[in-house]
Amino acid sequence: MTDQTPDAELPLYATWGFTDPEWGLLVGLPQSVLVAASAASPDSARKTRAEAEAGVVAISDGRGSASPLVAEIARQIVARAGDPDLGEEPPVIAPADPVAYAQDVVGRAAEANALLVTKAERADAETYKHWLVEIAESVVGAASTGGLLGLGGETVTASERAFRDDLAEALAD
């Protein structure tokens, strides 16, 4: 008799062929994208909260994805970080060095892209990558920067646009 775990007891990600560290990368990346996109331009606490809320909603919306991979990742994130549909708000995270953090996130996105190309169904891989860019889009478009009393300012700043574009490029095949 072997000492192997029956397939029914394997974590779902293992049945898809992912290792624990690989799954950790895929599950951690959406929240990292949210944080990096929000930190791309310094904002007031109110604007940062609006960006975080938009990102959390975009992550949460992934639970309704037609992609089983994206739906499961979104379920795991919401279970861990809080469900915006229930009014649960995760803490706003501000990296000490936003530029280095964004570079790290883009590097991890490229790593996830390579992983998905080799291990995921093409539709799941494309849906996951599109979802990450949607999260970034939701965050950077959630609050304008600059202006006075909510008037004027830029909806998407140059640094936010650069992060979003770098992310999209890292996820391109």
RARAMO-V247891 format. One record per residue. N is the residue number from 1. RES is the residue in one small letter. OMEGA is omega in whole degrees, -180 to 180 (* if undefined). NEAR is the number of other ideal C-beta (glycine too) atoms within 10 Angstrom. Layout:
[[N:RES:OMEGA:NEAR] [N:RES:OMEGA:NEAR]]
//
This chain:
[[1:m:-180:3] [2:t:-177:4] [3:d:-177:4] [4:q:177:8] [5:t:176:10] [6:p:-179:6] [7:d:-178:8] [8:a:-178:6] [9:e:178:8] [10:l:172:12] [11:p:-178:11] [12:l:-179:12] [13:y:179:19] [14:a:178:15] [15:t:175:10] [16:w:177:18] [17:g:180:10] [18:f:173:21] [19:t:179:12] [20:d:178:10] [21:p:178:7] [22:e:179:18] [23:w:177:19] [24:g:177:12] [25:l:-177:17] [26:l:-179:25] [27:v:-178:18] [28:g:-173:15] [29:l:-180:23] [30:p:178:26] [31:q:177:19] [32:s:176:21] [33:v:178:29] [34:l:-178:28] [35:v:-178:22] [36:a:180:28] [37:a:180:29] [38:s:-177:29] [39:a:-177:26] [40:a:175:27] [41:s:178:22] [42:p:-178:12] [43:d:173:20] [44:s:179:10] [45:a:-180:9] [46:r:-179:10] [47:k:178:18] [48:t:177:20] [49:r:178:16] [50:a:178:17] [51:e:179:27] [52:a:179:21] [53:e:179:18] [54:a:178:22] [55:g:179:27] [56:v:178:25] [57:v:179:14] [58:a:177:23] [59:i:-180:25] [60:s:180:19] [61:d:178:16] [62:g:178:24] [63:r:180:18] [64:g:-178:9] [65:s:174:18] [66:a:178:9] [67:s:178:20] [68:p:179:14] [69:l:-179:23] [70:v:-179:24] [71:a:-180:16] [72:e:178:20] [73:i:179:25] [74:a:178:22] [75:r:-180:15] [76:q:179:17] [77:i:-179:23] [78:v:178:20] [79:a:-178:10] [80:r:-171:10] [81:a:-179:18] [82:g:-177:16] [83:d:-180:16] [84:p:177:19] [85:d:179:10] [86:l:179:8] [87:g:179:7] [88:e:-179:12] [89:e:176:14] [90:p:179:19] [91:p:175:8] [92:v:-178:15] [93:i:178:15] [94:a:179:13] [95:p:180:16] [96:a:179:7] [97:d:-175:10] [98:p:-179:18] [99:v:179:13] [100:a:179:10] [101:y:180:19] [102:a:178:24] [103:q:178:14] [104:d:180:14] [105:v:178:27] [106:v:176:21] [107:g:177:12] [108:r:176:18] [109:a:177:25] [110:a:177:16] [111:e:178:15] [112:a:178:22] [113:n:179:19] [114:a:179:12] [115:l:-178:17] [116:l:179:23] [117:v:-177:12] [118:t:-171:9] [119:k:-174:15] [120:a:170:21] [121:e:-177:13] [122:r:-179:10] [123:a:178:12] [124:d:-180:21] [125:a:-180:22] [126:e:180:15] [127:t:179:21] [128:y:-178:23] [129:k:178:23] [130:h:179:15] [131:w:178:23] [132:l:179:29] [133:v:176:16] [134:e:178:17] [135:i:179:27] [136:a:179:28] [137:e:-180:19] [138:s:-178:21] [139:v:-175:30] [140:v:179:24] [141:g:-173:15] [142:a:-176:23] [143:a:178:21] [144:s:180:17] [145:t:-179:19] [146:g:-179:10] [147:g:-177:11] [148:l:179:7] [149:l:178:5] [150:g:-180:10] [151:l:180:7] [152:g:-179:9] [153:g:-179:13] [154:e:176:13] [155:t:178:12] [156:v:-179:19] [157:t:179:18] [158:a:-179:10] [159:s:176:17] [160:e:179:26] [161:r:180:14] [162:a:178:12] [163:f:-179:29] [164:r:-180:22] [165:d:177:13] [166:d:179:20] [167:l:-180:25] [168:a:179:17] [169:e:179:12] [170:a:-178:19] [171:l:-180:21] [172:a:178:9] [173:d:*:10]]
//
